[in-house]
Amino acid sequence: MSQFVQLADLAPATVSQERRIITAVPGPKSQALHKRRLAAVPLGIGSALPIYVERAHGAIVVDVDGNQFIDLGAGIGVTTIGHTNDAVVAAAAAQLHNVTHAMFTITPYEPYVRLAELLGEHTPGDFEKKTLLVNSGAEAVENAVKIARYFTGRTGVAVLDHAYHGRTNLTMAMTYKAMPYKTGFGPFAGEVHHAPNSYPYRDGLSGTVAARRTIDYLEKKVGVSDLACLVFEPIQGEGGFVVPADGYLPALQEWCNANGVIFVADEIQSGMARTGAWFASEHFGIVPDMVLSAKGIAGGLPLAGVTGRAEIMDTIHAGGLGGTFGGNPVSAVAALAVFEQIHSLGLLSIGKHIEQVLLPKLRDLQAKHEVIGDVRGIGAMCAIELVIPGTKDPNAAAVATVTAFAAQHGVILLSAGTMANVIRFLPSLAISDDLLLEALSVVDEALASLHAGDRND
Ligand code: PLZ
């Protein structure tokens, strides 16, 4: 057997779609791996859970000890159509035998072109579009800014409070939260301006008033003639699944359009069928000039796209855009399979259905557990915000307790939020109602354990 990889472990095995905890969590094999990891991997790379994954399928993740978890995080919204979706696996496997790398800027290939066509067709807006493919979400954001600056001849970049756009130098500057993303990593790229967002639970503002506040800020503190683009997440992801008030985003679009500011939707977390629409922008009636996709686009393989109005995308001189791996053929065919699966399995309506199961259940939990201050979300992108009961003070400790309890009981739950007090529910669209409800009953028990803790105090 090779010293680098245990080939037997690569043999596909079926994964039953059930929760099953057979050891302590983490189990002995995970603990042993964790020890090795601590010696070889820098501490700066955290892991939300100390369980090491062996395989995954659909909505279930299996760890090296044989424990099976219901996955309500989908690798932060990446395996949106389910782990190891058969069509994605087959397409990628076939492509591995054909060509793994050609470099599009040397010898181009069809899957890149087809994917660009599909992104053009499925992003909002009935106009000619062009798509650049890159490797990661942050790289998509970087390129959008680069293109917007070139096109407008302006330098300023506007982002919203609570935004998350990545970990590269420019995208760190665009991200809101200092710890853990920015602290100690400066100096950051300049000309990035953070403006107030719409956060209905916390600011209580209507969309119109919140938009006025954002626009006033940009007009007064930045000056529109210096502004190349406004980059925003239609539903903020890491920031806490913040859904803006009605009318907020359309007002921003109107202002951007009127002032020559490129309106860039970062749909890296909210896009690709996650919310029951191809892109969340559709829910708000906005048509961005550029749409950024990544995460769910290629069923777990690394890929990202910048799709924009042809006249904007085409201003860049030949050779001005590129990168070694951007639009890798294996990732690109996986993405084509993702598009096909979303169509053929009717996954947009499944996204809506998941919302119909999730939101009422989360509201039931809110009625039962005072710690839940807010319930919000669209499609398979919903969240609860935890507070100190009777106040709106963020309760990050409760989130940590609930997510740890859930892991012990076979449910992967992710936190979010600038104040780390949000639990987000972003299951794959392959999850059955039964599994989803079972996972929510574990969340119920986890929330009840908080009261039990009170009694013990
Ligand atoms: N824009 C809206 O959600 C990635 C980051 C997790 P990359 N979010 C998860 C972590 O701890 O690094 C994200 C996002 C939005 C951009 C990005 C960046 O995408 O593919 O991680 O670079």
Boltz pocket constraint, residues with backbone or C-beta under 6 A from the ligand:
constraints:
  - pocket:
      binder: B
      contacts: [[A, 76], [A, 135], [A, 136], [A, 137], [A, 138], [A, 139], [A, 141], [A, 164], [A, 165], [A, 166], [A, 167], [A, 233], [A, 237], [A, 238], [A, 266], [A, 267], [A, 268], [A, 269], [A, 270], [A, 294], [A, 295]]
      max_distance: 6.0
